[in-house]
Amino acid sequence: MATFKKMISPSSMKYLPISKDVRDVIFNHKFNTYVSKDSEFNKYMLFVGNAVHYFIEYYINKKLTKDNAYVNAILMAKKKSILKVDVTQEVIDVIDIAIAKALEFLNNKTYDIEVNVYAETGSSLYDASIGGTADIVIYNDDDTVTIADFKNYRNPNSSNLYKHYIQCLAYANLISKTEGVKIKDIQIVYNLQDEVVTLPYQEIDLDSI
């Protein structure tokens, strides 16, 4: 009898069974504040995040010049975000800040960008698989790996941090399982807050998801 596969993406996960001490750290975390003059700036944040994502992809993976990567990133972000409002100078300034912080974070590190990972899990008729693209895989000097992700939010909160953590934790478990590497930790990089939140790695039974 055929098995029906359902692909689960870590970015869509809303829960993982993490330990209470890590949960407490997440929900007690206080973020630095990014202050925008525009009270409605949130409407631009998807556009900003996509622009940064595309810039990193074009500049690092596709080896375009910074200028060409930037132009292509803005064009693709507009297309993906379906932006219906004018891009103000402040939005451009915010994108510039976020890109600069992303490159600063990557400086002097050994890493891969956009690493595809996949694993089958479960044993029922409606079997599932987990797969997606880990944004940043950092190779540390001690032969461990750090899983990191860039997040571009105006005002992130603890619920955002929890979701971002379990997303990266799922990727980390996939990479540990498929590549046999030791995971050191998880780092969520909030570019606009100039903040890197480092949280511990925990092994998760992927079959239980």
Residue pairs with C-beta under 8 A, 6 or more apart in sequence:
1 125
3 125
3 126
3 127
4 125
4 126
4 127
5 120
5 127
5 128
5 129
6 126
6 127
6 128
6 129
7 128
7 129
7 130
7 131
8 128
8 129
8 130
8 131
8 209
9 130
9 131
9 132
10 130
10 132
10 166
10 167
10 168
10 170
10 171
10 174
11 132
11 167
13 166
13 167
13 170
13 209
14 163
14 166
15 166
16 166
16 169
16 170
16 204
16 209
17 204
17 208
18 165
18 166
18 169
18 202
19 202
22 165
22 199
22 200
22 202
23 162
25 199
26 158
26 161
26 162
26 165
26 199
27 158
27 162
28 158
29 158
29 161
29 197
31 155
31 156
31 157
31 161
31 190
31 193
31 195
32 190
32 193
32 194
32 195
33 155
33 193
34 154
34 155
34 192
34 193
36 90
36 94
36 154
37 90
38 44
38 88
38 90
41 90
41 94
41 154
42 154
43 85
44 83
44 85
44 87
44 91
44 94
45 152
45 153
45 154
46 81
47 77
47 78
47 81
47 83
47 87
47 91
48 77
48 91
48 94
48 95
48 98
48 152
49 151
49 152
49 153
50 76
50 77
50 80
50 81
51 73
51 74
51 76
51 77
51 95
51 98
51 99
52 73
52 95
52 98
52 99
52 102
52 150
52 152
52 191
53 73
53 77
53 135
53 150
54 69
54 72
54 73
54 76
54 77
55 69
55 70
55 73
55 99
55 102
56 99
56 102
56 113
56 150
57 73
57 113
57 114
58 64
58 68
58 69
58 72
58 73
59 65
59 66
59 69
60 106
60 113
61 113
61 114
62 69
64 72
70 99
74 87
74 95
77 83
78 87
94 192
97 191
97 192
98 150
98 152
98 191
98 192
101 189
101 191
101 192
101 194
102 150
102 189
102 191
105 148
105 150
105 189
105 191
105 196
106 136
109 138
110 138
110 139
111 136
111 137
111 138
111 139
112 136
112 137
112 139
113 135
113 136
114 133
114 134
114 135
115 133
115 134
115 137
115 175
116 131
116 132
116 133
117 131
117 132
117 133
117 134
117 171
117 174
117 175
117 178
118 129
118 130
118 131
118 174
118 178
119 129
119 130
119 131
119 174
119 177
119 178
119 206
120 127
120 128
120 129
121 127
121 128
121 129
121 130
121 206
121 207
121 209
122 128
122 207
123 207
128 209
130 170
130 174
130 206
130 209
131 174
132 171
134 147
134 149
134 168
134 171
134 172
134 174
134 175
135 148
135 149
135 150
136 147
136 148
136 149
136 150
137 145
137 146
137 147
137 148
137 175
138 145
138 146
138 147
138 148
138 187
139 145
140 146
140 184
142 184
143 182
144 181
144 182
144 183
144 184
145 172
145 175
145 176
145 181
145 182
145 183
145 184
146 183
146 184
146 185
146 186
146 187
147 168
147 169
147 171
147 172
147 175
147 183
147 186
147 187
147 201
148 168
148 186
148 187
148 188
148 189
149 164
149 167
149 168
149 187
149 188
149 189
150 189
150 191
151 160
151 164
151 188
151 189
151 190
151 191
152 190
152 191
152 192
153 160
153 190
153 192
153 193
154 192
156 190
156 193
161 188
161 197
164 188
165 186
165 188
165 199
168 186
168 187
168 188
169 186
169 201
169 202
169 204
170 204
170 209
172 183
172 186
172 201
173 183
173 203
173 204
173 206
174 206
175 181
175 183
176 182
176 183
176 201
176 203
177 206
183 201
184 201
185 198
185 199
185 200
185 201
186 198
186 199
186 200
186 201
187 196
187 197
187 198
187 199
188 196
188 197
188 199
189 195
189 196
190 196
190 197
